[in-house]
Amino acid sequence: MLLNNQRVYATLEIRQNQMLFTVLKKTHNRTMVVFKKEDNKTTFLNDELIVIDVHQTANKLKTFINEYEQTHDGYKIVKVALILPSEKIQLKETYEKINIETNKKPAKITKDLIAKLKKIAFSKPSIEQNVVLESRSISWSVDHFQIPLNRIFQHEGKELSALFKNYEMNNQIVKSHKAVLQKNDLEVLYTTTSINELYRLAANETSKENSTLIIDWGEDKIEAAMYNQGIMEQNVVIPWGLNEVVKIIAQQLKIKIKNVEEYLFNLLNFSSDILNDSLVMQVFTKVDGYKKKQQYSGIKLKEIFIKELNNSYDMIKKLFICYNNSIEIVTYNFGCVQKIMGAEQLFKKGNAIANDYVFNQFNMGVNNNYNLNSSFGTIKAIEQINNVKNQFEEVITSIGVISKQHIKQKHENTIFRNPMNFGKNQLQQQAHFLINEGIFIDEQEILRKEG
């Protein structure tokens, strides 16, 4: 029996050497992982992030979906949310305007007019080869007078204009990823990028008034993006990752890389001083034909790790213009560093009130799997769209489209209200930006199946 009263969402993220398929269920205010499959043994994307073999990748996805449907009787996946790689995002500004006068008289600004102008911006990539993934408004004007969006409906005029920041990507990338779904007769539930969904997870009242830097620490590369009031201002890709830092430490200590990883991820806790005075490692090296013993206490070894990790951390931050202008920045770290015990204290460098955080959120059905961060952010985005609908509108999920009035459990609009760990202080996450700024541009966009 199809359980239509459940909000079930499937996500697909194809990375260069990994394909991750996840099914999550929204229950009350929690998102629970009910199924996860991945392939880490295949090269799926070329250097341009285009799917190399759509047919082979689609077949792999089909086996994942078949396994889910066989083990979850009554659920059939018909739509999948697509998480695109962030490395090739292009940030472009565009200015658009429309004449809104009626019989040569000023017209009142309405939600429909705002949506119309946003739709125009969304449909205009900077070059023919690109497609717009998301369009964010920077400023709005009525008859050339700039007015905040939250007060614009009080005004009337003859011309409505706005400056937009478009997130664009080469259409060949987008088409190749969508083709994997189309080969399986699946519809695109929602399209986004991984770095954008990490920001969605991190956004809260603390960072609302400040610029926010998102850093995603990969093993072999690092992605980072700066946001201001919910809009991505700058993004960079660094062609090395945490493995390079581990390699530097291994060379410095003259030990094997696997031993450095054991200390970094399993033995050292940077938020505890329990082993600080204890002997935790000794290394024998040959100097002029003689063996030399080097001993390291917990605190001494930590200092080496802290120094090298923060060298990389500071270098990443300095790549962003804002850091050179002394603007207060709130930074959230994701990825491999989430495996480090006490990583947040490591980056704070002893300053308890520093705005340096490592994302930490408990989710049912998964044990600290940082690879799923983008999936959780994506589900929050879709839930946000569903939660603002009235009881007679359709709720869009991966198992079909259902009427909201048939959903038995109550779903509050608490899309960002999951507790984050800020040391001893717990803050409640609150959204400070909405999908398309709370305006539905084209509701069918989510349901449309391209072919």
SETI-301629 format. One record per residue (C-alpha): residue in three letters; x, y, z. Coordinates in nm, 3 decimals, always signed. Layout:
BEGIN
(site 'Ala' (X Y Z)),
...
END
This chain:
BEGIN
(site 'Met' (+0.000 +0.000 +0.000)),
(site 'Leu' (+0.136 +0.343 -0.094)),
(site 'Leu' (+0.176 +0.548 +0.220)),
(site 'Asn' (+0.092 +0.888 +0.075)),
(site 'Asn' (+0.076 +1.057 +0.414)),
(site 'Gln' (+0.455 +1.032 +0.446)),
(site 'Arg' (+0.694 +1.296 +0.317)),
(site 'Val' (+0.964 +1.089 +0.150)),
(site 'Tyr' (+1.240 +1.250 -0.055)),
(site 'Ala' (+1.513 +1.096 -0.270)),
(site 'Thr' (+1.834 +1.278 -0.360)),
(site 'Leu' (+2.107 +1.202 -0.612)),
(site 'Glu' (+2.453 +1.357 -0.599)),
(site 'Ile' (+2.706 +1.258 -0.865)),
(site 'Arg' (+3.061 +1.359 -0.783)),
(site 'Gln' (+3.378 +1.294 -0.978)),
(site 'Asn' (+3.450 +0.960 -0.811)),
(site 'Gln' (+3.131 +0.898 -0.617)),
(site 'Met' (+2.759 +0.855 -0.673)),
(site 'Leu' (+2.540 +0.897 -0.365)),
(site 'Phe' (+2.170 +0.806 -0.362)),
(site 'Thr' (+1.977 +0.881 -0.045)),
(site 'Val' (+1.615 +0.849 +0.062)),
(site 'Leu' (+1.507 +1.060 +0.358)),
(site 'Lys' (+1.179 +1.089 +0.543)),
(site 'Lys' (+1.052 +1.402 +0.713)),
(site 'Thr' (+0.879 +1.323 +1.039)),
(site 'His' (+0.766 +1.605 +1.266)),
(site 'Asn' (+1.070 +1.834 +1.297)),
(site 'Arg' (+1.333 +1.573 +1.212)),
(site 'Thr' (+1.472 +1.439 +0.888)),
(site 'Met' (+1.559 +1.070 +0.901)),
(site 'Val' (+1.775 +0.872 +0.660)),
(site 'Val' (+1.589 +0.556 +0.562)),
(site 'Phe' (+1.812 +0.439 +0.275)),
(site 'Lys' (+2.160 +0.521 +0.147)),
(site 'Lys' (+2.370 +0.366 -0.128)),
(site 'Glu' (+2.692 +0.487 -0.282)),
(site 'Asp' (+2.953 +0.384 -0.536)),
(site 'Asn' (+3.308 +0.504 -0.467)),
(site 'Lys' (+3.486 +0.281 -0.717)),
(site 'Thr' (+3.388 +0.447 -1.045)),
(site 'Thr' (+3.493 +0.771 -1.215)),
(site 'Phe' (+3.157 +0.925 -1.303)),
(site 'Leu' (+3.250 +1.277 -1.419)),
(site 'Asn' (+3.517 +1.417 -1.647)),
(site 'Asp' (+3.721 +1.725 -1.563)),
(site 'Glu' (+3.434 +1.946 -1.682)),
(site 'Leu' (+3.198 +1.764 -1.440)),
(site 'Ile' (+2.994 +1.616 -1.726)),
(site 'Val' (+2.873 +1.258 -1.673)),
(site 'Ile' (+3.109 +1.036 -1.872)),
(site 'Asp' (+2.875 +0.742 -1.934)),
(site 'Val' (+2.509 +0.831 -1.881)),
(site 'His' (+2.387 +0.478 -1.960)),
(site 'Gln' (+2.621 +0.309 -1.711)),
(site 'Thr' (+2.548 +0.567 -1.441)),
(site 'Ala' (+2.173 +0.536 -1.498)),
(site 'Asn' (+2.195 +0.158 -1.461)),
(site 'Lys' (+2.380 +0.197 -1.132)),
(site 'Leu' (+2.109 +0.433 -1.009)),
(site 'Lys' (+1.842 +0.185 -1.119)),
(site 'Thr' (+1.996 -0.089 -0.903)),
(site 'Phe' (+1.995 +0.147 -0.604)),
(site 'Ile' (+1.630 +0.242 -0.656)),
(site 'Asn' (+1.524 -0.119 -0.712)),
(site 'Glu' (+1.689 -0.219 -0.385)),
(site 'Tyr' (+1.509 +0.059 -0.200)),
(site 'Glu' (+1.168 -0.027 -0.348)),
(site 'Gln' (+1.212 -0.397 -0.274)),
(site 'Thr' (+1.298 -0.331 +0.089)),
(site 'His' (+1.037 -0.058 +0.143)),
(site 'Asp' (+0.711 -0.211 +0.028)),
(site 'Gly' (+0.457 +0.043 -0.094)),
(site 'Tyr' (+0.703 +0.317 -0.185)),
(site 'Lys' (+0.788 +0.383 -0.549)),
(site 'Ile' (+1.036 +0.656 -0.640)),
(site 'Val' (+0.905 +0.875 -0.922)),
(site 'Lys' (+1.093 +1.202 -0.860)),
(site 'Val' (+1.449 +1.267 -0.742)),
(site 'Ala' (+1.614 +1.587 -0.619)),
(site 'Leu' (+1.937 +1.651 -0.809)),
(site 'Ile' (+2.241 +1.794 -0.629)),
(site 'Leu' (+2.491 +1.928 -0.882)),
(site 'Pro' (+2.864 +1.977 -0.814)),
(site 'Ser' (+2.945 +2.332 -0.707)),
(site 'Glu' (+3.286 +2.377 -0.867)),
(site 'Lys' (+3.151 +2.517 -1.194)),
(site 'Ile' (+2.904 +2.771 -1.055)),
(site 'Gln' (+2.929 +3.104 -1.235)),
(site 'Leu' (+2.804 +3.414 -1.053)),
(site 'Lys' (+2.656 +3.676 -1.287)),
(site 'Glu' (+2.473 +4.002 -1.219)),
(site 'Thr' (+2.185 +4.111 -1.440)),
(site 'Tyr' (+1.958 +4.417 -1.439)),
(site 'Glu' (+1.597 +4.372 -1.550)),
(site 'Lys' (+1.296 +4.605 -1.569)),
(site 'Ile' (+0.932 +4.596 -1.676)),
(site 'Asn' (+0.674 +4.863 -1.752)),
(site 'Ile' (+0.384 +4.826 -1.508)),
(site 'Glu' (+0.172 +5.135 -1.576)),
(site 'Thr' (-0.198 +5.092 -1.652)),
(site 'Asn' (-0.356 +5.342 -1.892)),
(site 'Lys' (-0.045 +5.558 -1.842)),
(site 'Lys' (-0.112 +5.567 -1.468)),
(site 'Pro' (+0.105 +5.420 -1.189)),
(site 'Ala' (+0.018 +5.066 -1.083)),
(site 'Lys' (+0.042 +4.914 -0.737)),
(site 'Ile' (+0.328 +4.668 -0.685)),
(site 'Thr' (+0.195 +4.314 -0.645)),
(site 'Lys' (+0.339 +3.973 -0.578)),
(site 'Asp' (+0.262 +3.876 -0.938)),
(site 'Leu' (+0.470 +4.166 -1.072)),
(site 'Ile' (+0.763 +4.070 -0.849)),
(site 'Ala' (+0.734 +3.710 -0.967)),
(site 'Lys' (+0.716 +3.821 -1.330)),
(site 'Leu' (+1.041 +4.019 -1.306)),
(site 'Lys' (+1.217 +3.736 -1.124)),
(site 'Lys' (+1.104 +3.493 -1.392)),
(site 'Ile' (+1.256 +3.718 -1.658)),
(site 'Ala' (+1.590 +3.724 -1.475)),
(site 'Phe' (+1.576 +3.347 -1.424)),
(site 'Ser' (+1.524 +3.290 -1.797)),
(site 'Lys' (+1.824 +3.499 -1.909)),
(site 'Pro' (+2.164 +3.331 -1.866)),
(site 'Ser' (+2.462 +3.552 -1.944)),
(site 'Ile' (+2.564 +3.331 -2.237)),
(site 'Glu' (+2.373 +3.086 -2.453)),
(site 'Gln' (+2.572 +2.785 -2.327)),
(site 'Asn' (+2.464 +2.841 -1.966)),
(site 'Val' (+2.148 +2.778 -1.768)),
(site 'Val' (+2.035 +2.970 -1.458)),
(site 'Leu' (+2.003 +2.745 -1.153)),
(site 'Glu' (+1.891 +3.015 -0.910)),
(site 'Ser' (+1.826 +3.388 -0.926)),
(site 'Arg' (+1.861 +3.606 -0.616)),
(site 'Ser' (+1.759 +3.970 -0.607)),
(site 'Ile' (+2.013 +4.222 -0.478)),
(site 'Ser' (+1.800 +4.537 -0.490)),
(site 'Trp' (+1.457 +4.655 -0.609)),
(site 'Ser' (+1.347 +4.991 -0.748)),
(site 'Val' (+1.018 +5.157 -0.840)),
(site 'Asp' (+1.055 +5.441 -1.091)),
(site 'His' (+1.431 +5.435 -1.021)),
(site 'Phe' (+1.389 +5.479 -0.644)),
(site 'Gln' (+1.541 +5.188 -0.451)),
(site 'Ile' (+1.298 +5.025 -0.206)),
(site 'Pro' (+1.348 +4.724 +0.027)),
(site 'Leu' (+1.159 +4.417 -0.092)),
(site 'Asn' (+0.973 +4.383 +0.238)),
(site 'Arg' (+0.821 +4.732 +0.191)),
(site 'Ile' (+0.778 +4.741 -0.184)),
(site 'Phe' (+0.410 +4.638 -0.180)),
(site 'Gln' (+0.325 +4.971 -0.017)),
(site 'His' (+0.433 +5.154 -0.334)),
(site 'Glu' (+0.306 +5.213 -0.685)),
(site 'Gly' (+0.477 +5.332 -1.001)),
(site 'Lys' (+0.522 +5.300 -1.376)),
(site 'Glu' (+0.841 +5.092 -1.384)),
(site 'Leu' (+0.962 +4.806 -1.169)),
(site 'Ser' (+1.330 +4.714 -1.187)),
(site 'Ala' (+1.578 +4.500 -0.996)),
(site 'Leu' (+1.940 +4.390 -0.987)),
(site 'Phe' (+1.984 +4.012 -0.965)),
(site 'Lys' (+2.266 +3.771 -0.889)),
(site 'Asn' (+2.224 +3.460 -1.103)),
(site 'Tyr' (+2.389 +3.128 -1.023)),
(site 'Glu' (+2.468 +2.982 -1.364)),
(site 'Met' (+2.623 +2.662 -1.491)),
(site 'Asn' (+2.715 +2.522 -1.830)),
(site 'Asn' (+2.408 +2.350 -1.967)),
(site 'Gln' (+2.607 +2.044 -2.077)),
(site 'Ile' (+2.681 +1.967 -1.712)),
(site 'Val' (+2.320 +2.009 -1.606)),
(site 'Lys' (+2.183 +1.809 -1.900)),
(site 'Ser' (+2.419 +1.516 -1.840)),
(site 'His' (+2.316 +1.487 -1.475)),
(site 'Lys' (+1.946 +1.515 -1.557)),
(site 'Ala' (+1.987 +1.253 -1.830)),
(site 'Val' (+2.073 +0.995 -1.562)),
(site 'Leu' (+1.725 +1.045 -1.417)),
(site 'Gln' (+1.553 +1.057 -1.755)),
(site 'Lys' (+1.705 +0.722 -1.854)),
(site 'Asn' (+1.515 +0.575 -1.559)),
(site 'Asp' (+1.190 +0.760 -1.641)),
(site 'Leu' (+1.233 +0.972 -1.330)),
(site 'Glu' (+1.132 +1.335 -1.296)),
(site 'Val' (+1.349 +1.609 -1.147)),
(site 'Leu' (+1.199 +1.699 -0.810)),
(site 'Tyr' (+1.437 +1.988 -0.742)),
(site 'Thr' (+1.775 +2.107 -0.871)),
(site 'Thr' (+2.044 +2.266 -0.656)),
(site 'Thr' (+2.419 +2.269 -0.585)),
(site 'Ser' (+2.605 +2.117 -0.293)),
(site 'Ile' (+2.766 +2.435 -0.155)),
(site 'Asn' (+2.433 +2.620 -0.157)),
(site 'Glu' (+2.272 +2.350 +0.054)),
(site 'Leu' (+2.558 +2.361 +0.306)),
(site 'Tyr' (+2.483 +2.730 +0.351)),
(site 'Arg' (+2.117 +2.646 +0.399)),
(site 'Leu' (+2.213 +2.416 +0.687)),
(site 'Ala' (+2.439 +2.675 +0.849)),
(site 'Ala' (+2.230 +2.992 +0.815)),
(site 'Asn' (+2.109 +3.118 +1.154)),
(site 'Glu' (+2.040 +3.433 +1.352)),
(site 'Thr' (+2.406 +3.464 +1.454)),
(site 'Ser' (+2.522 +3.493 +1.094)),
(site 'Lys' (+2.217 +3.681 +0.964)),
(site 'Glu' (+2.366 +4.028 +0.985)),
(site 'Asn' (+2.719 +3.923 +0.888)),
(site 'Ser' (+2.887 +3.774 +0.587)),
(site 'Thr' (+2.901 +3.396 +0.606)),
(site 'Leu' (+3.182 +3.179 +0.472)),
(site 'Ile' (+3.115 +2.812 +0.396)),
(site 'Ile' (+3.418 +2.581 +0.368)),
(site 'Asp' (+3.373 +2.222 +0.251)),
(site 'Trp' (+3.689 +2.027 +0.332)),
(site 'Gly' (+3.731 +1.739 +0.091)),
(site 'Glu' (+4.012 +1.487 +0.095)),
(site 'Asp' (+4.160 +1.605 -0.236)),
(site 'Lys' (+4.002 +1.949 -0.284)),
(site 'Ile' (+3.832 +2.224 -0.087)),
(site 'Glu' (+3.530 +2.426 -0.196)),
(site 'Ala' (+3.441 +2.754 -0.031)),
(site 'Ala' (+3.180 +3.025 -0.086)),
(site 'Met' (+3.108 +3.362 +0.072)),
(site 'Tyr' (+2.745 +3.465 +0.131)),
(site 'Asn' (+2.602 +3.801 +0.223)),
(site 'Gln' (+2.237 +3.812 +0.332)),
(site 'Gly' (+2.174 +3.476 +0.167)),
(site 'Ile' (+2.338 +3.564 -0.166)),
(site 'Met' (+2.658 +3.397 -0.283)),
(site 'Glu' (+2.916 +3.669 -0.347)),
(site 'Gln' (+3.227 +3.465 -0.428)),
(site 'Asn' (+3.318 +3.099 -0.469)),
(site 'Val' (+3.655 +2.926 -0.500)),
(site 'Val' (+3.787 +2.574 -0.553)),
(site 'Ile' (+4.125 +2.483 -0.404)),
(site 'Pro' (+4.297 +2.190 -0.583)),
(site 'Trp' (+4.414 +2.022 -0.264)),
(site 'Gly' (+4.236 +1.900 +0.045)),
(site 'Leu' (+4.283 +1.764 +0.395)),
(site 'Asn' (+4.505 +1.484 +0.261)),
(site 'Glu' (+4.768 +1.744 +0.173)),
(site 'Val' (+4.769 +1.879 +0.529)),
(site 'Val' (+4.801 +1.523 +0.664)),
(site 'Lys' (+5.093 +1.461 +0.428)),
(site 'Ile' (+5.275 +1.774 +0.552)),
(site 'Ile' (+5.231 +1.666 +0.916)),
(site 'Ala' (+5.352 +1.313 +0.835)),
(site 'Gln' (+5.669 +1.452 +0.678)),
(site 'Gln' (+5.727 +1.682 +0.975)),
(site 'Leu' (+5.682 +1.402 +1.231)),
(site 'Lys' (+5.857 +1.144 +1.011)),
(site 'Ile' (+5.573 +0.894 +1.048)),
(site 'Lys' (+5.334 +0.723 +0.806)),
(site 'Ile' (+5.027 +0.904 +0.675)),
(site 'Lys' (+4.795 +0.638 +0.821)),
(site 'Asn' (+4.943 +0.705 +1.165)),
(site 'Val' (+4.877 +1.078 +1.132)),
(site 'Glu' (+4.516 +1.001 +1.037)),
(site 'Glu' (+4.480 +0.773 +1.339)),
(site 'Tyr' (+4.589 +1.051 +1.574)),
(site 'Leu' (+4.387 +1.321 +1.395)),
(site 'Phe' (+4.056 +1.136 +1.368)),
(site 'Asn' (+4.062 +0.885 +1.656)),
(site 'Leu' (+4.316 +0.955 +1.930)),
(site 'Leu' (+4.337 +1.332 +1.981)),
(site 'Asn' (+4.050 +1.540 +2.115)),
(site 'Phe' (+4.111 +1.912 +2.066)),
(site 'Ser' (+3.834 +2.007 +2.310)),
(site 'Ser' (+3.978 +1.802 +2.597)),
(site 'Asp' (+4.298 +1.835 +2.802)),
(site 'Ile' (+4.292 +1.480 +2.943)),
(site 'Leu' (+4.601 +1.360 +2.751)),
(site 'Asn' (+4.780 +1.693 +2.733)),
(site 'Asp' (+5.056 +1.596 +2.980)),
(site 'Ser' (+5.075 +1.230 +2.882)),
(site 'Leu' (+5.326 +1.073 +2.646)),
(site 'Val' (+5.121 +0.985 +2.338)),
(site 'Met' (+5.387 +0.920 +2.074)),
(site 'Gln' (+5.757 +0.855 +2.037)),
(site 'Val' (+5.948 +0.834 +1.712)),
(site 'Phe' (+6.293 +0.687 +1.646)),
(site 'Thr' (+6.493 +0.842 +1.363)),
(site 'Lys' (+6.849 +0.795 +1.239)),
(site 'Val' (+7.081 +1.095 +1.265)),
(site 'Asp' (+7.445 +1.048 +1.156)),
(site 'Gly' (+7.412 +0.674 +1.202)),
(site 'Tyr' (+7.266 +0.703 +1.551)),
(site 'Lys' (+6.910 +0.643 +1.660)),
(site 'Lys' (+6.739 +0.948 +1.801)),
(site 'Lys' (+6.422 +0.927 +2.007)),
(site 'Gln' (+6.166 +1.205 +1.978)),
(site 'Gln' (+5.884 +1.208 +2.233)),
(site 'Tyr' (+5.555 +1.395 +2.205)),
(site 'Ser' (+5.308 +1.475 +2.479)),
(site 'Gly' (+4.943 +1.522 +2.395)),
(site 'Ile' (+4.967 +1.902 +2.403)),
(site 'Lys' (+5.285 +1.910 +2.194)),
(site 'Leu' (+5.134 +1.688 +1.926)),
(site 'Lys' (+4.813 +1.892 +1.926)),
(site 'Glu' (+5.011 +2.212 +1.873)),
(site 'Ile' (+5.165 +2.067 +1.556)),
(site 'Phe' (+4.824 +1.967 +1.419)),
(site 'Ile' (+4.668 +2.300 +1.517)),
(site 'Lys' (+4.946 +2.498 +1.349)),
(site 'Glu' (+4.931 +2.314 +1.016)),
(site 'Leu' (+4.551 +2.300 +0.996)),
(site 'Asn' (+4.519 +2.668 +1.080)),
(site 'Asn' (+4.784 +2.759 +0.822)),
(site 'Ser' (+4.555 +2.610 +0.559)),
(site 'Tyr' (+4.243 +2.753 +0.721)),
(site 'Asp' (+4.383 +3.108 +0.725)),
(site 'Met' (+4.502 +3.075 +0.367)),
(site 'Ile' (+4.152 +2.976 +0.254)),
(site 'Lys' (+3.992 +3.271 +0.432)),
(site 'Lys' (+4.238 +3.519 +0.282)),
(site 'Leu' (+4.125 +3.420 -0.069)),
(site 'Phe' (+3.805 +3.613 -0.006)),
(site 'Ile' (+3.791 +3.988 -0.055)),
(site 'Cys' (+3.581 +4.043 +0.258)),
(site 'Tyr' (+3.859 +3.916 +0.482)),
(site 'Asn' (+4.091 +4.183 +0.349)),
(site 'Asn' (+3.836 +4.454 +0.434)),
(site 'Ser' (+3.814 +4.371 +0.807)),
(site 'Ile' (+3.444 +4.281 +0.779)),
(site 'Glu' (+3.314 +4.049 +1.050)),
(site 'Ile' (+3.279 +3.702 +0.904)),
(site 'Val' (+3.104 +3.395 +1.044)),
(site 'Thr' (+3.268 +3.077 +0.913)),
(site 'Tyr' (+3.119 +2.727 +0.904)),
(site 'Asn' (+3.335 +2.425 +0.825)),
(site 'Phe' (+3.197 +2.108 +0.669)),
(site 'Gly' (+3.343 +1.789 +0.526)),
(site 'Cys' (+3.636 +1.580 +0.650)),
(site 'Val' (+3.706 +1.810 +0.945)),
(site 'Gln' (+3.373 +1.704 +1.095)),
(site 'Lys' (+3.544 +1.374 +1.182)),
(site 'Ile' (+3.799 +1.551 +1.405)),
(site 'Met' (+3.708 +1.548 +1.774)),
(site 'Gly' (+3.698 +1.906 +1.900)),
(site 'Ala' (+3.767 +2.053 +1.556)),
(site 'Glu' (+3.575 +2.369 +1.643)),
(site 'Gln' (+3.812 +2.446 +1.931)),
(site 'Leu' (+4.102 +2.380 +1.696)),
(site 'Phe' (+3.986 +2.652 +1.455)),
(site 'Lys' (+3.893 +2.895 +1.732)),
(site 'Lys' (+4.261 +2.900 +1.843)),
(site 'Gly' (+4.171 +2.938 +2.208)),
(site 'Asn' (+3.922 +3.221 +2.150)),
(site 'Ala' (+3.589 +3.088 +2.275)),
(site 'Ile' (+3.387 +3.369 +2.114)),
(site 'Ala' (+3.553 +3.347 +1.772)),
(site 'Asn' (+3.307 +3.313 +1.482)),
(site 'Asp' (+3.460 +2.986 +1.363)),
(site 'Tyr' (+3.234 +2.682 +1.372)),
(site 'Val' (+3.232 +2.321 +1.262)),
(site 'Phe' (+2.885 +2.207 +1.162)),
(site 'Asn' (+2.743 +1.958 +1.408)),
(site 'Gln' (+2.388 +1.830 +1.386)),
(site 'Phe' (+2.235 +1.501 +1.496)),
(site 'Asn' (+2.025 +1.325 +1.234)),
(site 'Met' (+1.832 +1.003 +1.277)),
(site 'Gly' (+1.949 +0.705 +1.075)),
(site 'Val' (+2.303 +0.831 +1.014)),
(site 'Asn' (+2.615 +0.842 +1.228)),
(site 'Asn' (+2.820 +1.156 +1.153)),
(site 'Asn' (+2.820 +1.098 +0.776)),
(site 'Tyr' (+2.934 +1.436 +0.648)),
(site 'Asn' (+2.871 +1.327 +0.288)),
(site 'Leu' (+2.497 +1.364 +0.353)),
(site 'Asn' (+2.506 +1.733 +0.449)),
(site 'Ser' (+2.397 +1.847 +0.102)),
(site 'Ser' (+2.108 +1.599 +0.104)),
(site 'Phe' (+1.978 +1.733 +0.435)),
(site 'Gly' (+2.000 +2.090 +0.307)),
(site 'Thr' (+1.813 +1.992 -0.009)),
(site 'Ile' (+1.530 +1.832 +0.187)),
(site 'Lys' (+1.498 +2.146 +0.398)),
(site 'Ala' (+1.463 +2.349 +0.079)),
(site 'Ile' (+1.185 +2.126 -0.058)),
(site 'Glu' (+1.013 +2.117 +0.280)),
(site 'Gln' (+1.019 +2.495 +0.285)),
(site 'Ile' (+0.830 +2.499 -0.046)),
(site 'Asn' (+0.579 +2.241 +0.077)),
(site 'Asn' (+0.521 +2.403 +0.416)),
(site 'Val' (+0.408 +2.740 +0.279)),
(site 'Lys' (+0.128 +2.578 +0.079)),
(site 'Asn' (-0.227 +2.579 +0.207)),
(site 'Gln' (-0.417 +2.260 +0.291)),
(site 'Phe' (-0.570 +2.232 -0.056)),
(site 'Glu' (-0.245 +2.261 -0.251)),
(site 'Glu' (-0.034 +1.968 -0.360)),
(site 'Val' (+0.268 +1.860 -0.159)),
(site 'Ile' (+0.553 +1.743 -0.381)),
(site 'Thr' (+0.753 +1.440 -0.270)),
(site 'Ser' (+0.962 +1.169 -0.434)),
(site 'Ile' (+0.679 +0.916 -0.416)),
(site 'Gly' (+0.429 +1.139 -0.594)),
(site 'Val' (+0.217 +1.449 -0.556)),
(site 'Ile' (-0.036 +1.442 -0.273)),
(site 'Ser' (-0.291 +1.682 -0.131)),
(site 'Lys' (-0.173 +1.853 +0.185)),
(site 'Gln' (-0.513 +1.799 +0.348)),
(site 'His' (-0.451 +1.422 +0.339)),
(site 'Ile' (-0.131 +1.444 +0.543)),
(site 'Lys' (-0.215 +1.319 +0.891)),
(site 'Gln' (+0.079 +1.448 +1.088)),
(site 'Lys' (+0.125 +1.818 +1.153)),
(site 'His' (+0.424 +1.980 +0.986)),
(site 'Glu' (+0.531 +2.311 +1.128)),
(site 'Asn' (+0.722 +2.559 +0.917)),
(site 'Thr' (+1.040 +2.509 +1.118)),
(site 'Ile' (+1.269 +2.437 +0.831)),
(site 'Phe' (+1.581 +2.576 +0.997)),
(site 'Arg' (+1.497 +2.508 +1.360)),
(site 'Asn' (+1.746 +2.232 +1.429)),
(site 'Pro' (+1.986 +2.291 +1.717)),
(site 'Met' (+2.346 +2.359 +1.628)),
(site 'Asn' (+2.633 +2.298 +1.863)),
(site 'Phe' (+2.820 +2.618 +1.947)),
(site 'Gly' (+3.034 +2.481 +2.229)),
(site 'Lys' (+2.833 +2.510 +2.550)),
(site 'Asn' (+2.571 +2.738 +2.400)),
(site 'Gln' (+2.287 +2.600 +2.194)),
(site 'Leu' (+2.128 +2.834 +1.941)),
(site 'Gln' (+1.817 +2.767 +1.737)),
(site 'Gln' (+1.872 +2.790 +1.364)),
(site 'Gln' (+1.636 +3.032 +1.194)),
(site 'Ala' (+1.593 +3.088 +0.823)),
(site 'His' (+1.683 +3.429 +0.697)),
(site 'Phe' (+1.626 +3.366 +0.331)),
(site 'Leu' (+1.360 +3.175 +0.142)),
(site 'Ile' (+1.365 +2.978 -0.179)),
(site 'Asn' (+1.323 +3.242 -0.451)),
(site 'Glu' (+1.274 +3.484 -0.160)),
(site 'Gly' (+0.941 +3.323 -0.078)),
(site 'Ile' (+0.797 +3.382 -0.423)),
(site 'Phe' (+0.689 +3.093 -0.641)),
(site 'Ile' (+0.826 +3.170 -0.984)),
(site 'Asp' (+0.699 +2.864 -1.165)),
(site 'Glu' (+0.548 +2.591 -0.954)),
(site 'Gln' (+0.562 +2.350 -1.247)),
(site 'Glu' (+0.939 +2.396 -1.266)),
(site 'Ile' (+0.979 +2.140 -0.990)),
(site 'Leu' (+0.757 +1.885 -1.159)),
(site 'Arg' (+0.871 +1.934 -1.517)),
(site 'Lys' (+1.024 +1.634 -1.686)),
(site 'Glu' (+1.262 +1.731 -1.961)),
(site 'Gly' (+1.294 +1.516 -2.262)),
END
